[in-house]
Amino acid sequence: MANKLKQDAVKVTASLKDESKQYLHGRGAQINTKNRFLKTETAKAHVEAIDDWEETNMPTQYIEQQSKTIVNKVDSPDVGMGYSMNPYAGCEHGCIYCYARNVHEYWGYSAGLDFEQKILVKKNAPQLLRKFLMHPKWDGTPIMLSGNTDCYQPAEQTYRLTRQLLEVCNEFNQPVGILTKNSWILKDTDVLQEMAKKGIVSAMVSITSFNEDLRRIMEPRTTTAQQKLKVIETLSKSGVRMGVMMGPMIPGLNEHEMQRIMKAAADNGATFTAYTFIRLNGAIKLLFHDWLFKNLPDRAEKVWSLIEQSHNGQVNDTRWGLRMRGEGNMADMVAQTYKKYGKLYKMNAEEWSLNTKLFRRPGQQARLF
């Protein structure tokens, strides 16, 4: 009996070791980092414990809720938006570098796997937007859709909240910008085309790499770069002003692809562009480090060092104007590449802005001046 118990213990130990070595394919984060706001935390101590335990490789869970607000004022001067709205909190795309991960801690979850597996669905988002736009002091200032998480992530296939938000914006002639990594935006071509004719919509598609092996592990549930180019081409031909976001540029991983991305986007109809440089704030520092050394051990030390060199010895910088651009040789090289090829491919050459003059509430005439 003693020998059998010993053998069983060995099997359990081996099983735990094998389990710890398993890579969660289809997820960017491989761990749940500690929530800085929670005083207590749980951990799985023994496999034979009888406590109810949620395994790490869980299917995505949609948590429906009734929110109090949907439009948020953005104070940061680095992100190019004054207001944003996000119908979903958390994002199944699983981009390992995503700055929005930290926000998930405010909801009581981890910035790691929880961010990808537990998606908060703001079911009353369209009603909240309508109420917001009806406020007599609102003047039709442009709002960014996806200022935090992607409004066309997989949850949109079920809930269609982004579609409903766009329909409200179209009704009010409310200008809106869109940023996405998902081809599901093509499902809304009809309403986007209507809004484009009035000059009240523009969209950006985020492309970080044409290396599919890198994309699959870095942003596992996004669509391919080639499919993103198709989105730019299709919507551009439909009259929607299209751009490309290259973010983030990560030294030693994808910064060398900037020229190729800009050219491909321009060839498919993009007329404007933007980029960000990698910064690892809050829990993202731990998540990215874990991901980097698990997936790319041959270059992990070099990449980490280059990121530190670009943020004055750290991997994050809180200073306005520098935190999204970095500094030092590598960051300067990226900035020069962006400027040189943006000019070559005639990106950002036109002076264009969303039309705010048509904004009106139902029953109200559009402003003439």
Helices and strands as residue ranges (DSSP letters): H 2-21, E 61-65, E 71-73, E 83-85, E 88-89, G 99-107, H 113-117, E 118-122, H 125-133, E 143-145, H 155-159, H 161-172, E 176-180, G 183-188, H 189-197, E 201-206, H 212-218, H 225-237, E 241-249, G 255-257, H 258-267, E 272-277, H 284-295, H 300-309, H 329-344
